[in-house]
Amino acid sequence: MTEDWIWTGGDPVTDIDAAWDNGAVIIDAGSYTPRWAGEAEAFRETLGAAGRTRLAVPYGPAPRQHYDLFLPEGTPKGLSVFVHGGYWKAQAIGNWSHFAAGALSRGFAVAMPEYTLCPEVKIPDITRQIGAFLDHIAGEIQGPINLSGHSAGGHLVTRMLCEGAPLRAETMARIGAAVSISGVHDLRCLIPGSMNEILGLDLATARAESPCLLEPRSGIDLTCIVGGAELTEFRRQNALLANVWHGLGAITRAIELPGRHHFDVVDSLLDPSSTMVETLTRE
């Protein structure tokens, strides 16, 4: 963590919606998704022309239960997974394809799963869908499987590291390192907010789906990364999970990237030498 930020508690959070509203504090926030979508489309076209894509591959019966797979040159050394965010109620994998570039350049295949959004389903249903995806993709690519996710995606990948996660034992055994990028790890905090009208969380569900309230599986290696310019709640949750799981025997680290906010923190996935990409391409 950066030395200029010390968590002291401070005043209680009274405006829950403001505490989680990234778009309100990021300059030109509305430009990010359209720009990502354009860059992602160009990326898919380039790799598709080289025969290095498998797009919209189903892993379950629901319309959004599919994934995109990007292949490196040569035999993959392993698989890096990226799960998109959007508060479990928005976004699509078609906006994120180009963020596979860093791991691809280091010889890893990259898979990006889609999932059904709230309120059509609840968060526990999404957890099960990500588990089903991982069990499927484990049969497609050999070698180690390393996980990453942004925001709600950070929750979903760390949820896969918990005892009792909906994964086959052989899939669990292949998961090595994981990176939570600006992840949400204590869902209880979202219950009073207006977005819960869509998420439909109650206290029992929030507790059951919060990684910080669950036990990590043995051998977990987790890196929690957040932008130093992000909202306080994201910075707090980033440190929270690394702190709790460290006390439960997991290998954890909490990192803040100076000056990065909730939307540009993912840019490190483009850099083959970044901590994110190095972690996601461990063999």
Buried (B, 14 or more C-beta within 10 A) or exposed (E): BEEEEEEEEEEEBEEBEEBBBBEEEBEEBEEBBEEBBEBBBEBBEEBEEEEBBBBEBEBBEBEBBBBBBBBBEEEBBBBBBBBBBBBBBEBBBBBBBBBBBBBBBBBBBBBBBBBBBBEEBBBBBBBBBBBBBBBBBBEBBBBBBBBBBBBBBBBBBBBBBBEEBBBEEEBBEBBBBBBBBBBBBBBBBBBEBEBBEBBEBEEEBBBBBBBBBBBBBEEBBBBBBBBBBBBEBBBBBBBBBBBBBBEEEBBBBBBBBEEBBBBBBBBBBBBBEBBBBBBBBBE
